[in-house]
Amino acid sequence: MTKAFACVAVTLAVLTSAGRASAARPAGAGTPVVLVVGCATESAQPQIWNLTQASAAAESPRPGITAAEKAQLGGRPLGRSSYQLIGVADFVDVETSRTIGVRGEILSPPRVNATAMLLQGHKVAVKGLYIEGTPARINLTSVVDLGGVCPQ
């Protein structure tokens, strides 16, 4: 009888904690895609960039930045948040991209697919998968240079 009671208690505890997690974010909702505007800052490691003076992350229904969104984002003010950017290889220049991992060993410069939209000190808009933590991170799916240099 005691073992049965213990099993029921554990099951109820698991179901209760699962219910709390699903209240914060619906079950099956997955990791949110967010849109953020901020200043691109290169770290000492080529594969890690930061987004400083950034706006708060806003959920987005799609991973890419449309032309209409880009036109609106240029006027968006900077903020006080900061995010670590990961998955930058496709958004830096070709030479920087080739320094990440073994890309330089396996890809000649003409074969590198890099947009060069992530530029040191520039105001950029990014979209990506939001990863909660310290620091908060964004795994990039899209980056556009908004054409302005960030204030120092």
Order of alpha helices (4+ residues) and beta strands (2+ residues): alpha-beta-beta-beta-alpha-beta-alpha-alpha-beta-beta
